[in-house]
């Protein structure tokens, strides 16, 4: 069967040589092909000083160096470069269930969704998340539900399954970890979105998230963005002009 569709996996990375191999290896290439997709893997590297780029390239990924800092900034660059009809995001530390990508893509297509996010708390490996991060996530998820009336149990999840039309029609502001909140607010407010059960594994490599600092920033962002989205988005057809370079 001739494959006419493409699936892109985006992986932001910074000094993740110990985790990037595990992450890419977990992507079920054959099963993705069986679903009728060509596979594109893009690693957005934040100018790593270890062998992250070399390992990723050896495993068949295309590597883009993004020297500008920020989790959200990396994804903005990745969205510009992605050619896929479906775009998936993964962290580079082996924490997300890459092996479940085909199942999530089937859900996206069958239910005609624009966006899927996974709930890490539904099936979390022992010691996969620090207690402080668990508490912070619960607070942030509650705040999102309260402020935006969005039924999301895991507001900080970084595994998303998205249609091309969704990416082409949104405008993202955040350059840091708060993008995880922003993209969900847009998806659940203006598009057809769903949170599905997921899995979460103990990370490979060093934890980079600063519990209190990043958590406090994300909480403030939820309040600030409520005003921003009210005045900047006028209709469900949210146009996007992704900035390259």
C-alpha positions in Angstrom: 0.0 0.0 0.0 1.4 3.4 -1.0 1.8 5.7 1.9 0.5 9.2 1.3 0.4 10.5 4.9 3.2 11.5 7.2 3.5 11.5 11.0 6.0 13.8 12.7 7.4 13.2 16.2 8.9 16.3 17.8 11.4 15.9 20.6 12.9 18.9 22.3 16.3 18.0 23.9 19.1 19.6 25.9 21.9 17.3 27.1 19.8 14.2 26.9 22.3 11.7 25.4 21.3 9.1 28.0 17.6 9.4 27.3 17.3 10.3 23.6 18.2 6.8 22.4 15.6 5.2 24.7 13.0 7.7 23.5 13.6 7.2 19.8 13.9 3.4 20.2 10.5 3.3 21.8 8.7 4.8 18.8 7.0 1.9 17.0 8.1 2.6 13.5 6.6 -0.5 11.9 3.2 -0.1 13.5 3.1 3.5 12.5 3.9 2.4 8.9 1.1 -0.2 9.2 -1.3 2.6 9.9 -0.4 4.2 6.6 2.1 6.9 7.7 5.6 7.7 6.7 7.5 8.7 9.9 9.5 11.8 10.5 11.4 12.3 13.7 12.7 15.8 14.5 14.9 16.5 17.6 15.0 20.2 18.4 18.3 20.5 20.3 18.9 23.4 22.6 22.6 23.5 21.8 23.6 20.5 23.8 27.2 20.1 25.0 27.0 16.3 25.2 26.4 13.7 22.4 22.6 14.2 22.2 22.7 15.4 18.6 25.1 12.6 17.4 23.0 9.9 19.1 19.8 11.3 17.6 21.2 11.5 14.1 22.6 8.0 14.3 19.1 6.8 15.1 17.6 8.4 12.1 16.3 11.7 13.5 16.6 15.0 11.8 18.3 17.4 14.3 17.6 21.2 14.4 19.7 23.4 16.6 17.7 26.0 18.5 20.0 28.2 20.5 17.2 30.4 21.8 16.2 29.1 25.2 12.8 27.7 26.2 10.6 24.6 26.0 7.9 26.5 24.1 10.5 28.1 21.8 11.7 24.7 20.8 8.2 23.6 19.9 7.5 26.7 17.9 10.6 25.9 15.8 9.6 22.2 15.5 6.0 23.1 14.4 7.5 25.2 11.6 9.7 22.4 10.4 7.2 19.5 10.8 5.8 18.1 7.6 3.4 15.6 9.2 -0.4 15.4 8.8 -0.3 14.3 12.4 2.2 15.8 14.9 3.2 14.0 18.2 5.3 15.5 21.0 7.6 13.6 23.4 10.2 14.5 26.0 13.7 13.2 25.4 14.0 11.4 28.7 12.0 8.3 28.0 9.1 9.2 30.3 6.2 9.1 27.8 4.6 6.0 26.3 5.9 6.3 22.7 4.8 2.7 22.1 1.2 3.9 22.3 1.4 6.4 19.5 -0.5 4.2 17.0 -3.4 3.8 19.4 -3.6 7.5 20.1 -3.5 8.3 16.3 -6.4 5.9 15.7 -8.4 7.8 18.4 -7.5 11.1 16.8 -8.8 10.0 13.4 -11.8 7.9 14.4 -13.2 10.6 16.7 -12.2 13.4 14.3 -10.2 15.2 17.0 -7.8 18.1 16.7 -5.9 17.5 19.8 -5.2 14.8 22.4 -3.2 15.1 25.6 -2.4 12.2 27.9 -2.9 12.0 31.6 0.3 10.8 33.2 -1.3 10.2 36.6 -3.6 7.4 35.3 -0.7 5.0 35.2 2.5 6.3 36.7 5.6 4.2 37.4 6.9 4.3 41.0 9.2 7.3 41.7 8.6 8.6 38.2 7.7 12.1 39.6 8.9 13.9 42.7 6.2 14.6 45.4 6.7 18.3 45.0 6.0 18.0 41.2 2.9 15.9 41.9 1.5 18.5 44.3 2.4 21.4 42.0 0.7 19.7 39.1 -2.4 19.1 41.1 -2.6 22.8 42.0 -2.0 23.9 38.4 -4.5 21.5 37.0 -7.2 22.6 39.5 -6.5 26.3 38.6 -6.9 25.5 34.9 -10.2 23.8 35.5 -11.4 26.6 37.7 -10.3 29.5 35.5 -11.2 28.0 32.1 -13.8 25.3 32.8 -11.6 22.7 31.1 -11.8 19.1 32.2 -8.1 18.3 32.3 -6.6 16.2 35.0 -3.0 16.8 34.0 -2.4 20.3 32.8 1.4 19.9 32.5 1.5 16.8 30.3 3.9 17.1 27.4 2.7 14.3 25.2 0.3 15.7 22.6 -1.2 14.2 19.5 -2.3 16.9 17.0 -3.8 17.3 13.6 -2.1 19.4 11.0 -5.1 21.7 10.8 -4.9 22.4 14.5 -1.2 23.4 14.2 -1.9 25.6 11.2 -4.8 27.5 12.9 -3.4 28.4 16.3 -1.1 31.2 17.6 1.1 30.4 20.5 2.6 33.1 22.7 4.7 31.3 25.4 8.3 30.4 24.9 8.7 28.4 28.1 7.1 25.6 30.1 3.8 27.5 30.2 3.2 26.6 26.6 1.9 23.2 27.9 -1.0 25.1 29.5 -1.5 27.6 26.7 -1.8 24.9 24.0 -4.4 23.0 26.0 -6.4 26.1 26.8 -6.7 26.9 23.1 -7.4 23.3 22.1 -10.1 22.7 24.7 -11.7 26.1 24.2 -11.8 26.4 20.4 -11.2 22.9 19.0 -12.2 19.3 19.4 -9.9 18.0 22.1 -9.7 15.1 24.5 -7.6 13.9 27.4 -6.8 10.2 27.4 -5.2 7.8 29.9 -1.5 7.5 29.5 1.6 6.1 31.2 4.6 7.8 32.8 8.0 6.3 33.5 10.9 7.3 35.6 13.1 9.6 33.6 16.5 8.8 32.2 19.0 11.6 33.1 18.8 14.7 35.2 15.6 16.5 36.2 15.6 20.0 34.7 12.4 21.4 36.0 12.7 23.7 39.0 9.7 22.8 41.1 8.8 26.1 42.8 10.1 28.6 40.3 8.5 27.0 37.2 5.4 26.1 39.1 4.9 29.6 40.4 5.5 31.0 36.9 3.0 28.6 35.4 0.4 29.5 38.0 0.8 33.3 37.3 0.6 32.5 33.6 -2.8 30.9 34.0 -4.2 34.1 35.4 -2.5 36.4 32.9 -3.5 34.3 29.9 -7.2 34.4 30.9 -7.1 38.1 30.1 -4.9 37.7 27.0 -7.1 35.0 25.4 -10.3 37.0 26.1 -9.0 40.0 24.1 -6.7 38.4 21.5 -8.8 35.5 20.2 -12.0 36.5 18.5 -13.3 33.2 17.0 -12.6 29.5 16.8 -10.8 30.0 13.6 -7.5 31.1 15.2 -5.1 31.9 12.5 -1.4 31.3 13.1 1.7 32.7 11.5 4.6 30.6 12.9 7.8 32.7 13.0 10.8 31.0 11.5 14.4 31.8 12.4 
